[in-house]
Amino acid sequence: MLPRLAEMTEEASETAQYLAAVDRRDQRRRSAAGSTGVSQSAGAVGHRPPPFRRTAGPLPHDGLFIRRNNAFGTRSPLGVRDLIEQGVIIGQDQIRFDDFVAARTDQVPGPPPGRAVAVSHGLASVRGEFKADEATTHFLEITLKAGEAHPEDTPAEPLPVNFVFVVDTSGSMHGEKLDCVKAALQALFDKLRPGDCLGIITFDHHVRTVLAATAKRDLPPERFAQVVSALSADGGTDINLGVQYGIDEIGRNAVGGRTVNCLYLFSDGDPTSGERDWIRIRTNVAAKLRGDLTLSCFGFGSDARMPELAALAGLAGGHSTFVTRPEQVGADLLADLSRRDHLAAIDIQLRLDIAPDVEIRHLYGHDLVTDPRARAAVLREVGRAAEQARADYGAEPLPDLVTEEKGIRIFAPDLAFGETYWIVLELAVPPGGEAPEAGSATVQYVDTVTREGHRHEIDLSTGFTLAEETVTVHAVGLWTSEVTFHALDDLYARDRDSAKKRLTNHIQVLQGVHSKVPAKEFRDDQVTLRKLMTLADSLDTVMSFSDTTPGSPMATAVVAMTDFGKVRSGFWPQY
């Protein structure tokens, strides 16, 4: 059976769209993507894999950086390690950069009583050649760890959610796809609070308001179940009208700054009715969008136009998910809902002032922002975070760090309870001392428990709260994540040999580092990468349908093109 593949772009904001076009991994992607944020289709000519060990020059001591992938923290419903275990390969633009360390927080101190977040740091000398950059001598880590749960003795009334679902009920959604949506809606309804609102718009070649947005307290469960069970599929696909209706409907209960407004689109294909041009659809939707809502899209099946859905979601800072398993939809919706209750810190900003004689050889999982448009987008997000702190928590944010021109500045995503945020650098420290002078750091955020801004001033050369082994485990884990990025990029370019060579080399690295630092994680990650190699060997192989039910229209055997390339490029290549 062909392994399942998915493209689940989770952040499509203006910043992310630009950063998606930046060369994160190698020169090939820089020239292919350009400034449009559009990836080359599978089979791109001239693919040259990036080197297995970084050899470029040092990073600047002053610059604005942003986390490479999604805006959420480490507690995402799905990660690449989990998906590989389930036989799924996904596009690397979706992988959390910290996926190989996300569950490895036991050795990181938690916050003291009455606080939401702890800030820790550590420095470790590199043992042998187990580093991403050949010139590296030390790993430096700064970690923000939120508590496991909001303190029960601290009152914090979460904002009510205002969810509207725009459901494609065209004929192609019949069966498992629509059943999946129904199950997810019912599961979400059961988790809502009495003051939360929910509405449903359906569209085929017509658009209908099947459930005006209503507070749960005013919507009997049997009434909601009746509405959901009555959804049926038939007709064409008027995405343009459906989404615009959804925007109108969400205004029924939206209260600026006092409700969490989320619009969700479920669809499996191209518009076939009404407005069919995606550019005009985006223009129409953008003209109606409010500044206080997000639009997220779920694509079902190989005909789903994920690049277009991702661009649509990007208009309002939502996420775009390619659905490979029915439970995915419910998990994603519940994750969005649960974050409402569980934010620990917002408006998180860091500035690292690394000593002038210390080279910064690598910064895991973050990209340098150089384009003026991307910088402006980041600074707009900084302004929104400050507004959120005032409106939602009555907290006055501290003066911004990231707007200055000094030091490595990082604007981090909001942190929920149970999440951890990692900053790990590879440094080249000049010889001449057992205790290198690494520099200093400032970390600040608005704590949702104390409802005020907090600032930490850190001497990066002393007062360590993370053990050297912990820092090494985290650094190598992040390196493993980046190797996985590159390997999936190779597979996308149909360069299976480079992917396998890259993974094989890194497995040897993990074997070597395990001999010096016998941490369980290094052994476990070898198994995960071997499974990824096994999946790679199975791409584009024959799918047998000999076990299908009698009378099935499927052929007994077909040669399948991977959904991976199909979903990325937005069409199915014809043979």
Stockholm file with secondary structure:
# STOCKHOLM 1.0

chainA/1-575         MLPRLAEMTEEASETAQYLAAVDRRDQRRRSAAGSTGVSQSAGAVGHRPPPFRRTAGPLPHDGLFIRRNNAFGTRSPLGVRDLIEQGVIIGQDQIRFDDFVAARTDQVPGPPPGRAVAVSHGLASVRGEFKADEATTHFLEITLKAGEAHPEDTPAEPLPVNFVFVVDTSGSMHGEKLDCVKAALQALFDKLRPGDCLGIITFDHHVRTVLAATAKRDLPPERFAQVVSALSADGGTDINLGVQYGIDEIGRNAVGGRTVNCLYLFSDGDPTSGERDWIRIRTNVAAKLRGDLTLSCFGFGSDARMPELAALAGLAGGHSTFVTRPEQVGADLLADLSRRDHLAAIDIQLRLDIAPDVEIRHLYGHDLVTDPRARAAVLREVGRAAEQARADYGAEPLPDLVTEEKGIRIFAPDLAFGETYWIVLELAVPPGGEAPEAGSATVQYVDTVTREGHRHEIDLSTGFTLAEETVTVHAVGLWTSEVTFHALDDLYARDRDSAKKRLTNHIQVLQGVHSKVPAKEFRDDQVTLRKLMTLADSLDTVMSFSDTTPGSPMATAVVAMTDFGKVRSGFWPQY
#=GR chainA/1-575 SS CCCEEECCCCCCSHHHHHHHHSCSSCHHHHHHHTTTTCCCCTTCTTCCCCCSSBCSCCBCSSEEEEESSCSSCSCCSCCHHHHHHTTEEECGGGSCTTTTTTTCCTTSCCCCTTCSEEEEEEEEECCTTCSSBTTCCEEEEEEEEECSSCCTTSCCCCCCEEEEEEEECSGGGTTHHHHHHHHHHHHHHHHCCTTCEEEEEEESSSEEEEEEEEEGGGSCHHHHHHHHHTCCCCSCCCHHHHHHHHHHHHTTTCCTTTSEEEEEEEECSCCCSSCCCHHHHHHHHHHHCCTTEEEEEEEESTTCCHHHHHHHHHTTTCCEEEECSHHHHHHHHHHHHHHHHHEEEEEEEEEEEECTTSEEEEETTEEECCSHHHHHHHHHHHHHHHHHHHHHHCCCCCCCSTTSSSSEEEEECCEETTCEEEEEEEEECCSSCSSCCCEEEEEEEEETTTTEEEEEEEETTSCCCSCHHHHHHHHHHHHHHHHHHHHHHHHHTTCHHHHHHHHHHHHHHHHHHHHHSCCHHHHHHHHHHHHHHHHHHHTTCEEECTTSCTTCSSCSEEECCCHHHHHHHTSCCCC
#=GC SS_cons         CCCEEECCCCCCSHHHHHHHHSCSSCHHHHHHHTTTTCCCCTTCTTCCCCCSSBCSCCBCSSEEEEESSCSSCSCCSCCHHHHHHTTEEECGGGSCTTTTTTTCCTTSCCCCTTCSEEEEEEEEECCTTCSSBTTCCEEEEEEEEECSSCCTTSCCCCCCEEEEEEEECSGGGTTHHHHHHHHHHHHHHHHCCTTCEEEEEEESSSEEEEEEEEEGGGSCHHHHHHHHHTCCCCSCCCHHHHHHHHHHHHTTTCCTTTSEEEEEEEECSCCCSSCCCHHHHHHHHHHHCCTTEEEEEEEESTTCCHHHHHHHHHTTTCCEEEECSHHHHHHHHHHHHHHHHHEEEEEEEEEEEECTTSEEEEETTEEECCSHHHHHHHHHHHHHHHHHHHHHHCCCCCCCSTTSSSSEEEEECCEETTCEEEEEEEEECCSSCSSCCCEEEEEEEEETTTTEEEEEEEETTSCCCSCHHHHHHHHHHHHHHHHHHHHHHHHHTTCHHHHHHHHHHHHHHHHHHHHHSCCHHHHHHHHHHHHHHHHHHHTTCEEECTTSCTTCSSCSEEECCCHHHHHHHTSCCCC
//
